[in-house]
Amino acid sequence: MQLDWEGMFRRYLADPTKTPYMVAVNRLNRAQANYELFAYALFVSIIFGILGIAALSPSLPHGLSTLVPLYAFSVLVSGILLGAFKHPAAAAYCATGPVALLIYFLVYGFLPTHGPIEKTILVVIVVLWLRYTWRTVEITKVYPDLPEPPPPKERR
């Protein structure tokens, strides 16, 4: 039995409907926007849920500060609201997450176990994430005006 690697790649990573990350915002339809916003809201909610729970630990660089876990949980709630309502305000608040992480790195630093390579990788990932958040904000701005997806073609 031979695996169809190309078909699997297209199905899971390059499907224009379920993974429309390379489609321009002005060319998206509502189904594509739903898939993309759901994936982003799930990602943000999981990341900030984990960060919020971890931030409760006094052994992290911020110590016993309650501001960090409260902010993390507020972004978690915003991610849930983004997934449910696709509102631009929720997307904008979620977009503050990567900015807050960069500020956290500047104020509190990194874990002592992080070397220069790990620090660089973390900063690059957060900056790329920050760049992507503008796309989600733009999608939510045009979401009410997006066209419905075309009807599926019948298979023979």
Order of alpha helices (4+ residues) and beta strands (2+ residues): alpha-alpha-alpha-alpha-alpha
